[in-house]
Amino acid sequence: MAQVWNHISTARSLSEWFMPNDLIAQPGYVFNLQSPFGTSLCTVLNVQPEKELSFSWDADGWIVTFSLSSFNDLTVFTVTHAGWKNADDIVPKTNQPQGRVRNFMSQGWYGMLQQLKETF
């Protein structure tokens, strides 16, 4: 579990599979995330080493949580991207409806998680 934790909780490793960032896994830390739509300010909300890291993403109410748990001898990694509004509401940074952005991001999460999985 420690190996996976290091890949989700340090700026360098997170940049390898997610997006460029300057994360420090410390509650309250404000960091930059370089998304395809530009720079987003994020704030670390919760850190439980080898268990959970959560952060707010930009100003639209999104919360991303990375959770780790064990199942037999495996590490289970769960991503929750919460805070979505109504499908027709516009995401200001993209000027596109929430539903379209959510579908785009779902595909992105899938690809990024596949890339992370290949690391192990």
C-alpha positions as a printed NumPy array, in Angstrom:
array([[  0.   ,   0.   ,   0.   ],
       [  2.905,   2.364,   0.693],
       [  4.054,   2.12 ,  -2.909],
       [  0.635,   3.129,  -4.243],
       [  0.359,   5.893,  -1.639],
       [  3.626,   7.388,  -2.89 ],
       [  2.218,   7.43 ,  -6.435],
       [ -0.856,   9.403,  -5.414],
       [  0.482,  11.739,  -2.733],
       [  3.62 ,  13.349,  -4.159],
       [  3.701,  16.002,  -6.876],
       [  6.309,  14.191,  -8.943],
       [  4.567,  10.806,  -8.982],
       [  1.101,  12.303,  -9.373],
       [  2.362,  14.234, -12.402],
       [  3.472,  10.98 , -14.021],
       [ -0.065,   9.57 , -14.305],
       [ -2.476,  12.409, -13.548],
       [ -1.583,  16.026, -14.351],
       [  1.339,  18.373, -13.653],
       [  1.001,  19.86 , -10.171],
       [  2.861,  21.205,  -7.173],
       [  1.014,  19.208,  -4.506],
       [  2.228,  18.892,  -0.959],
       [  0.   ,  16.4  ,   0.873],
       [ -0.757,  18.623,   3.843],
       [ -4.276,  19.731,   4.836],
       [ -4.935,  23.319,   3.806],
       [ -2.124,  23.394,   1.25 ],
       [ -3.133,  25.286,  -1.902],
       [ -1.596,  23.895,  -5.071],
       [ -1.791,  24.282,  -8.838],
       [ -3.077,  21.571, -11.137],
       [ -2.388,  21.938, -14.862],
       [ -5.481,  20.534, -16.581],
       [ -6.268,  20.537, -20.308],
       [ -8.438,  23.605, -19.566],
       [ -5.675,  25.602, -17.867],
       [ -4.386,  26.037, -14.347],
       [ -6.728,  25.141, -11.504],
       [ -6.229,  26.126,  -7.894],
       [ -6.782,  23.19 ,  -5.559],
       [ -6.751,  22.867,  -1.775],
       [ -5.814,  19.719,   0.13 ],
       [ -8.771,  18.872,   2.354],
       [ -7.835,  15.591,   4.005],
       [ -4.721,  13.457,   4.33 ],
       [ -4.679,  10.077,   6.028],
       [ -1.356,   8.498,   5.026],
       [ -1.761,   5.261,   3.085],
       [ -5.562,   5.63 ,   3.319],
       [ -6.933,   8.836,   1.789],
       [ -6.081,  12.092,   0.065],
       [ -8.799,  14.537,  -0.913],
       [ -8.694,  17.98 ,  -2.467],
       [-10.985,  20.628,  -3.871],
       [-10.471,  21.175,  -7.589],
       [-10.928,  24.695,  -8.907],
       [-13.819,  26.921,  -7.809],
       [-16.774,  24.968,  -9.18 ],
       [-17.295,  22.709,  -6.145],
       [-15.485,  19.574,  -7.289],
       [-13.926,  17.346,  -4.648],
       [-11.537,  14.557,  -5.661],
       [-10.788,  11.778,  -3.193],
       [ -8.185,   9.066,  -3.626],
       [ -8.83 ,   6.185,  -1.216],
       [ -6.74 ,   3.106,  -0.516],
       [ -7.882,  -0.117,   1.115],
       [ -6.796,  -3.742,   1.211],
       [ -8.432,  -6.813,  -0.231],
       [ -6.536, -10.059,   0.377],
       [ -2.985,  -9.156,  -0.648],
       [ -4.072,  -6.405,  -3.059],
       [ -4.294,  -2.644,  -2.72 ],
       [ -7.634,  -1.248,  -3.868],
       [ -7.457,   2.308,  -5.226],
       [-10.739,   4.203,  -5.5  ],
       [-11.198,   7.625,  -7.091],
       [-14.274,   9.69 ,  -6.292],
       [-14.859,  12.872,  -8.275],
       [-17.8  ,  14.569,  -6.546],
       [-19.454,  17.956,  -6.623],
       [-21.087,  17.794, -10.034],
       [-24.018,  20.094, -10.664],
       [-26.948,  19.637, -13.061],
       [-25.948,  18.231, -16.454],
       [-26.992,  21.42 , -18.276],
       [-25.188,  23.843, -15.952],
       [-22.136,  25.437, -17.561],
       [-18.637,  24.789, -16.203],
       [-17.151,  28.303, -16.349],
       [-13.576,  27.311, -17.194],
       [-14.656,  25.184, -20.167],
       [-17.835,  27.05 , -21.155],
       [-19.426,  23.631, -21.67 ],
       [-22.283,  21.836, -19.879],
       [-21.462,  19.793, -16.776],
       [-22.726,  16.607, -18.461],
       [-20.315,  16.948, -21.381],
       [-17.38 ,  17.779, -19.095],
       [-18.264,  14.873, -16.815],
       [-18.237,  12.432, -19.751],
       [-14.915,  13.851, -20.968],
       [-13.415,  13.548, -17.488],
       [-14.754,  10.015, -16.995],
       [-12.822,   8.952, -20.077],
       [ -9.788,  10.819, -18.8  ],
       [ -9.952,   9.139, -15.398],
       [-10.191,   5.74 , -17.074],
       [ -7.09 ,   6.395, -19.178],
       [ -5.083,   7.827, -16.304],
       [ -5.969,   4.943, -14.003],
       [ -4.953,   2.449, -16.685],
       [ -1.609,   4.241, -16.893],
       [ -1.21 ,   4.092, -13.102],
       [ -2.15 ,   0.406, -13.077],
       [  0.642,  -0.348, -15.587],
       [  3.138,   1.123, -13.088],
       [  2.46 ,  -1.795, -10.788]])
